[in-house]
Amino acid sequence: MAVIGAGFTGLSAARKLAQSGVKVALLEAEHVGYGASGRNGGHLNSGHFASFGAAKQHLGEDRARRLWRAYDDSIDLIERIIEDEKIACDFRRGGKIKLASKPSHVAKLQTMCAEIRREVDPSAEWLTREDLRKEVISDAFHGGILSPKSAMMHMGRYANGLAQAAHRHGAAIWERSPVTARERMRNGWRLNTPTGTLTARQVILATDAYTPSTFNYFRRRLMPIASFIIVTRPLTSQEIATTLPGNRNFTNSLNIANYFRLTPDNRMLFGGRARFSAISNQKSNVSSGQLLRQQMVSVFPQLANVEIDYCWGGLVGCTQDRYPRAGSADGVIYSMGYSGHGAQLSTFMGNALADMAMGQKDANPLDGFAWPAVPLHAGNPWFLPIVGTYYRMKDLMP
C-alpha cells in the first residue's frame, strides 16, 4: 500500500494501516508536516464552517449530520491518539467562540446557535456582547457562539509525533520523494520518485493543496489558497488580562475571516487570508504579515507596540462549495478539499481512508458527494484576486 502525502491525513492512514498489519510506504515530497498540517493556527474546532441548516440544504439531512459528527469524532480521535502514542503537543479542550464582527451579523449567528443547539450540539451557547468581556477585550465584536468541545494543540509536534507512531507501528516513511510519474499495472500502480520506484496494489492520495500535476484530476477540482499567520512575543499576564482572558480559539464572522488564540507560552497567534493568492513564499509572507499586523491592531489596539516574532504562510485546498471530498477516483483513494478546516477532520479521514483501503464499505462520511471540476480551472486559480476583491467589498458593507 502506498500513501502519498505526510500531513495529518496521510500520517493517520499510514498509522492505521501499519497497526492493522498492512505493509505501507508513505511518500512525501518535502518533509513530514510540510503542508497545511504543519502551517496552520492550531485550532481543532467542532462542527463545520456553515450553519447546520445551510449544510442540510446543500448536502441533505443525513449527510449533514454525518459530516458534523465526523468533525466532533475527529477531535475525540486526536485526543485518544495523543494519549495512546504519548505525543507531547499541548492538546487542550479550550472551546471556540465564533464572533459577530458587525451588529448586522448578530441575528444570523443567534439563529445559527439556536439551530446547532437544537439539531446537533446542545452544549453550544450564545454569548452577548457583555458576556464577551470575560473572553476577549475588544470593541470589534457584538456577540458570539461558544462551542465548548473545540480544542487546540501544537500542530508541528502532533505531526512529528504521528509520524513517529506510524513508523513505530511499521510504516516506512520516505521524505524528499515526490511522485513524478505513475503507471497503471495489472495489479496496481508503479510510482516513480527521484529516490526510486515503488509498486503498490493500492494508492491513497492525501496531498490536498499541494497535489502535483501527476494527479491533475484533483487539481482541476481544488483551489489552493494561501493563508498566513503572525505570532507576537510572549505577552505579560497584564497584557493577556486585557486582551484574551478567555484563552480560547476565536474566529470572526467576516467573509475574509481572522482567527486567533494564545499559544501555551502566551503569544498571540493571529491568522487569516491576508491576500487572495495561490502563492506562499518569503516575499508574500512578509507583505501578508504586515497586513495581518494591521488587522490585529485594528481588533486589539492595546497590542500596537507588541513585537511580532514569527510570520509564516502556506496553502489550503478549497473546494468550490467549501465542503471536503473523499472517495475513490482516478485510480486512487483520496481525501482533500478541507477548505481551511482540515486540522480537526484530517486525522479522522486518514483513518477512514485506511478502512476503505482494507475493504470497509461504510467508512467514508463524505461518500456520494458529487465533485465537479471548477469551470475554467486547470490547477492555477487565476481568478482568486477577483474573488478576494468581491469578498472585501462585502466585508465593507454594514
Protein Blocks (a to p, Z undefined) as FASTA:
>chain_A
ZZehjafklmmmmmmmmmnopacddddfkbghklmmlmcgoiacehifbdfklmmmmnoj
klmmmmmmmmmmmmmmmmmmmmmnopaehiacebpadddfbfklmmmmmmmmmmmmmmmo
mmbccddfklmmmmogcfkbgbdcddfkbccddfklmmmmmmmmmmmnopacdehiacfb
dcddfklcadddfkbccddfbdcddekjmlcfklmmlmmmpccddddddddddddfklmm
mmmmnopadddfbfbdcdddddfkopacdddjfbgcfbdcfklmmmmmmmmmmmmmmmmm
mlmmpccfbdcdddddddfkopacdddeehiacdehknopammmmmmmmmmmmmmmnopa
klpmkgoiacdddehiahiafklmmmmmmmmmmmmpZZ
